[in-house]
Amino acid sequence: MMSPHANAPAPESDLPLYIGTYNRPGDWFTAHGRGLLTCRFNVRTGDLALQDAFTAISNPCYLARSRDGGLLAAADHFMKPGAVHAFAPGADGALRHLSEADAQGQAVCHVCAGSPGVVYAVSYMDSRLTVHELSPEGALSEAVQLWRYTGSGPNLQRQTSAHPHQAVLAPDGRHLYVPDLGSDCVHVHAVRADGRLEPARDVPLAAGSGPRHLVFHPTRDLAYLVGELDGVVRVLERDRESGGLRLRASHPTTAAAQPSAAAIHLDPSGRILAVSERSDSTLCFFDVGADGALSFARRVAAGGTTPREFAFDPSGRWLVVGCQDSDLVTVHAIDPLTGLPTGIAREFSCGSPVCFQF
């Protein structure tokens, strides 16, 4: 059997890894972290070493790299109006803070580095998406566009209003997709040549599912979307022209009575899809077929409590998992033949880890 990682590029032995940690407690979370951490990750051994911490940021809960790698954007998840930050990674991985802009909303939960020179920021509590321009010098503008979403769902604790949770560009850059946990839909914006957005059309999904995050198949017109509230992965066919989504299949990720699904990612080969589930502190893995169809492969323990985010390293040999409420990052070894985890190889003490970016 050919390894699913046989065509992955050989990475450097030591890579920068950025970790966002909660450093200011909120209404529904504790905070034991130091802000945005710069670490070194050894691809040969799976070891992690802390290099630096940028503390002048509140709860960096999501990080995004630009496609050219020259920008790292960070969400400032403060409960007063939050912000978006821009950093320049150096050749050695060290971060230089470039600028900060008001995202005009509470609980900025996600950022997306678009092109050319545009950053999108999503505010969970205020149901907003802001569009910021980035100058050649790295200065973020105040919002050049502000979109407000409306709606609700049947879950009276979680869905009394719209709660956008992510902004992600289609692979061709023609549409921006915004899963809305509160409204059980995905808002789809057409993207103009300058990166600004056209008004959204909404794609409805199952009532009470709580759409959280999606990821696109690398070569097929498919998206995989996880519902936070029902713990189900939906395989969606994408229309390149309209940006529309059509349901193809659904797959549960947990048997928990009250799911709390979080992150969803494909491995570097595109042949494994993984989802983190906070309710039972597990990760669920699916094999991705040649046609993009999913089949259940394995469920494993995260190695700590509340696995919010995780990331495959570029080689596909390792999976780092942020166990938020255990103040721990677990490093899982990946079988080169199956692409599935074989066990926890390393642990790294880290206060309230919530996101990663290699």
Number of C-alpha atoms within 10 A of each C-alpha: 5 8 13 19 21 13 10 13 11 10 13 13 13 17 18 23 21 25 27 32 30 28 22 19 15 14 6 5 11 15 19 17 23 25 26 28 23 23 21 21 22 17 20 12 14 23 15 22 13 16 14 15 18 14 15 12 24 22 32 32 27 25 27 22 21 17 12 7 10 13 22 24 27 30 31 34 28 22 19 11 17 24 26 31 24 26 20 19 18 12 9 10 17 18 21 14 16 16 17 21 17 18 28 22 23 21 26 35 27 28 30 25 25 24 18 15 18 20 28 28 32 33 30 25 19 20 23 23 28 24 24 27 23 20 12 8 8 19 18 23 17 17 18 11 13 16 14 12 17 14 16 20 21 15 14 11 8 17 20 14 20 24 29 34 28 28 26 22 22 20 16 7 15 18 24 25 24 26 28 32 29 32 30 28 26 29 21 25 21 21 18 12 11 11 22 21 20 14 11 17 16 19 16 15 20 14 16 21 23 32 34 27 28 24 20 22 19 15 10 13 16 23 22 24 24 29 29 24 20 23 29 21 27 23 24 20 20 18 12 14 9 13 18 18 21 16 14 12 13 15 15 15 25 23 11 13 10 14 20 21 32 23 24 25 23 22 22 21 18 20 20 21 26 24 28 33 27 27 19 20 19 22 26 20 25 21 21 18 12 10 9 20 14 22 14 14 15 13 18 15 16 27 22 20 19 27 33 25 25 28 23 22 21 20 20 24 22 26 21 25 28 33 27 28 19 17 21 21 27 24 26 23 21 19 17 18 12 17 24 26 20 13 16 18 15 15 18 16 13 21 24 29 36 27 26 23 18 19
